[in-house]
Amino acid sequence: MPRRLSGIYAITDELLTPPESIVSQVERALKAGAKIIQFRDKTRPDSLVEVTCMELQRLCIEHDALFIIDDRAELVASIGADGLHIGKDDIPLDQARAIVGQNAVIGVSCYGSLHKAAKAQQEGADYVAFGSFFPSPTKPGSNVVDKALIERAKSQLQIPVCVIGGINADNIDQLTPYGPDMYSMVSGVFGDDAIEENMKKIQSKLK
């Protein structure tokens, strides 16, 4: 089982964590208790984000957290990041594994599909993510899925389950009874400049 696939999973965003402040924002989230950081940027090439990713990886090592990169398998391999996250329009899992190697974590977005999650597990995924569970400010077109899916996934899968989509301090306690392993948030952590306060409120709901 890959290490530390649990807790608060903070995802960066091109608007909420812009290039000039992303490193300091992520450092604040880590100091406040984030256990996993995902770098997500769908527009800039690897050459423009590599230095930032190396700095984020360094911070994650310093804070005993995992550093995951969204949809950039070659960059994961070249800088030795902890892992890769892929969605339905990204590189297939078998190709991703061939690039990042056996030791890297690979997570797969499964939206509302337990069938897709079971297939991902069979193909060697280290965790799966389901959502959106609430309307998402960063992905307004996402479908909202039934919370009972978490419970079914936990009973049928052997790998950790991540929840995502519109989760914040005000609604996270609606998901905790279902027992997900990871709570993934973008605006819930980085939606304003109150990162520490956001994290404190979220953690109080997880206890």
Number of C-alpha atoms within 10 A of each C-alpha: 10 13 8 13 21 17 18 24 28 25 24 24 20 14 12 18 23 13 13 9 10 20 18 13 20 25 19 16 23 25 16 16 18 26 22 26 26 25 26 18 20 11 7 9 10 13 8 10 14 15 12 15 22 18 13 24 24 15 21 24 14 12 16 14 22 24 26 28 25 23 20 23 24 14 21 25 17 12 13 14 24 22 23 27 26 22 16 11 7 14 15 13 20 12 10 22 20 10 16 23 14 10 10 20 24 27 26 25 21 21 23 20 15 18 11 16 25 18 12 23 19 10 12 16 21 20 25 27 28 27 27 23 25 20 17 21 15 16 11 12 10 17 16 17 18 13 19 10 17 27 15 12 22 16 9 12 16 13 21 21 24 26 26 22 28 24 27 22 18 12 15 21 16 12 18 15 12 16 13 20 22 23 25 27 24 24 23 24 30 24 18 11 11 12 19 18 13 21 24 15 14 22 17 10 14 15 7
